[in-house]
Amino acid sequence: MSGYIGTQPVPQATQTRDKFTATGGQTSFATSGYTPGYIDVYLNGVHLVVSDDYTAANGSDVVLASGATAGDIVEVVAFTTFESAIVAGGATGGGSDQVFYENDQAVTANYTISANKNALSTGPLDINSGVSITIESGARWVIL
């Protein structure tokens, strides 16, 4: 994070913002989408409290407990978490090099490589008995 002082927040997230100018008595606002529990809602810059001031349960609509006044500004900030593409291991190395990535040598749990995604592992690899790797349509798994 450029310009950030301190430990980088985890998990990292992306956000989207929807801004509405309310009509008199308006309670429902159709957002561009959210994951329930991962939003903040503001009315004229004041952070609202979920359940007390609004409900947001269906992934699209935010419903205020009380109707807004005409001209009020409602802003909905939706967060989407994501994980690093490097699932196992991390860069290590002597001094400040940090050029080596390590992964385990055994697959111990079922795993699905999502459609149209790529996965990379370094071998040799053992896949434990009863464990399956599913490679969905358009996906690729490369083992070096």
C-alpha positions as CSV (number, residue, x, y, z in Angstrom):
1,M,0.0,0.0,0.0
2,S,1.7,3.1,-1.2
3,G,2.0,5.9,1.4
4,Y,0.7,3.7,4.3
5,I,2.6,3.8,7.5
6,G,2.4,0.8,9.8
7,T,1.5,-2.8,9.3
8,Q,-0.5,-3.5,6.2
9,P,-4.2,-4.4,7.0
10,V,-5.2,-8.0,6.5
11,P,-7.3,-9.2,4.8
12,Q,-6.9,-6.8,2.0
13,A,-10.1,-5.7,0.3
14,T,-11.5,-3.8,-2.6
15,Q,-14.5,-1.5,-2.2
16,T,-17.3,-0.1,-4.2
17,R,-19.3,3.0,-3.4
18,D,-22.9,3.8,-4.3
19,K,-24.1,7.4,-3.6
20,F,-27.8,8.3,-3.6
21,T,-29.8,11.6,-3.2
22,A,-32.9,10.6,-1.4
23,T,-36.5,11.6,-2.2
24,G,-38.8,12.5,0.7
25,G,-39.6,9.4,2.8
26,Q,-37.4,7.1,0.7
27,T,-36.3,4.0,2.6
28,S,-35.0,1.5,0.0
29,F,-31.9,2.0,-2.1
30,A,-30.8,-0.4,-4.9
31,T,-27.0,-0.8,-4.7
32,S,-24.7,-2.2,-7.3
33,G,-24.3,-5.3,-5.0
34,Y,-22.7,-6.3,-1.7
35,T,-22.0,-9.2,0.5
36,P,-24.2,-9.0,3.6
37,G,-22.1,-8.0,6.6
38,Y,-19.4,-6.4,4.5
39,I,-20.9,-2.9,4.0
40,D,-21.0,0.5,5.7
41,V,-23.9,2.9,5.3
42,Y,-23.8,6.6,5.8
43,L,-26.6,9.2,5.9
44,N,-25.3,12.7,5.3
45,G,-21.8,11.5,6.4
46,V,-23.0,9.9,9.6
47,H,-22.2,6.2,9.9
48,L,-25.4,4.2,10.4
49,V,-25.7,1.1,12.7
50,V,-26.8,-2.1,11.0
51,S,-30.2,-3.5,12.4
52,D,-30.8,-0.2,14.4
53,D,-30.7,2.2,11.4
54,Y,-30.9,-0.1,8.3
55,T,-31.1,-3.6,7.1
56,A,-29.0,-5.1,4.3
57,A,-29.6,-8.8,3.8
58,N,-30.3,-9.6,0.1
59,G,-27.0,-8.5,-1.5
60,S,-28.6,-5.6,-3.5
61,D,-30.9,-3.4,-1.4
62,V,-30.3,-1.3,1.6
63,V,-33.4,-0.4,3.6
64,L,-33.4,2.4,6.1
65,A,-35.4,2.0,9.3
66,S,-36.8,5.5,8.9
67,G,-37.5,7.4,5.7
68,A,-34.9,9.9,4.5
69,T,-35.6,13.5,4.0
70,A,-35.6,14.8,0.4
71,G,-32.0,15.8,-0.5
72,D,-30.4,13.5,2.1
73,I,-27.2,11.8,0.8
74,V,-27.0,8.0,1.4
75,E,-23.7,6.4,0.7
76,V,-23.1,2.7,0.7
77,V,-19.5,1.3,0.8
78,A,-19.3,-2.4,0.0
79,F,-16.2,-4.4,0.7
80,T,-15.0,-7.5,-1.1
81,T,-12.2,-9.5,0.5
82,F,-9.5,-11.2,-1.5
83,E,-6.5,-13.3,-0.8
84,S,-3.1,-13.2,-2.3
85,A,-2.6,-15.4,-5.3
86,I,0.3,-17.0,-3.4
87,V,-1.7,-19.5,-1.3
88,A,1.1,-21.5,0.3
89,G,4.5,-20.3,1.3
90,G,5.9,-16.9,0.6
91,A,9.0,-15.2,-0.5
92,T,12.0,-16.0,1.6
93,G,15.7,-15.5,1.1
94,G,19.0,-14.4,2.6
95,G,19.2,-10.7,3.5
96,S,16.8,-8.6,1.5
97,D,16.6,-10.9,-1.6
98,Q,13.2,-12.4,-0.9
99,V,13.2,-14.4,-4.2
100,F,12.3,-17.9,-3.2
101,Y,8.7,-19.2,-3.0
102,E,8.0,-22.5,-1.3
103,N,5.0,-24.9,-1.5
104,D,4.3,-28.2,0.2
105,Q,5.1,-31.5,-1.5
106,A,1.8,-33.2,-0.6
107,V,-1.8,-32.4,-1.4
108,T,-3.8,-33.4,1.7
109,A,-7.3,-31.9,1.0
110,N,-9.6,-31.8,-2.0
111,Y,-9.1,-28.7,-4.1
112,T,-10.9,-27.1,-7.1
113,I,-9.2,-24.9,-9.6
114,S,-11.9,-22.4,-10.6
115,A,-13.0,-22.1,-14.2
116,N,-10.8,-19.9,-16.4
117,K,-8.1,-19.7,-13.7
118,N,-4.5,-20.8,-13.6
119,A,-2.7,-22.6,-10.8
120,L,1.0,-23.3,-10.4
121,S,2.8,-25.8,-8.2
122,T,6.4,-27.0,-8.1
123,G,7.0,-30.7,-7.9
124,P,7.4,-33.5,-7.2
125,L,4.0,-33.6,-5.6
126,D,2.1,-36.5,-3.9
127,I,-1.7,-36.5,-3.8
128,N,-2.9,-38.3,-0.7
129,S,-5.2,-41.3,-1.1
130,G,-8.9,-40.2,-1.4
131,V,-8.0,-36.6,-2.2
132,S,-9.1,-35.2,-5.5
133,I,-8.1,-32.1,-7.6
134,T,-10.9,-30.8,-9.8
135,I,-9.9,-28.6,-12.7
136,E,-12.9,-26.8,-14.0
137,S,-13.6,-25.8,-17.6
138,G,-10.9,-23.4,-19.1
139,A,-8.7,-23.9,-16.0
140,R,-5.0,-24.9,-16.2
141,W,-2.7,-26.5,-13.5
142,V,1.0,-26.4,-14.3
143,I,3.5,-28.3,-12.2
144,L,7.1,-27.4,-12.7
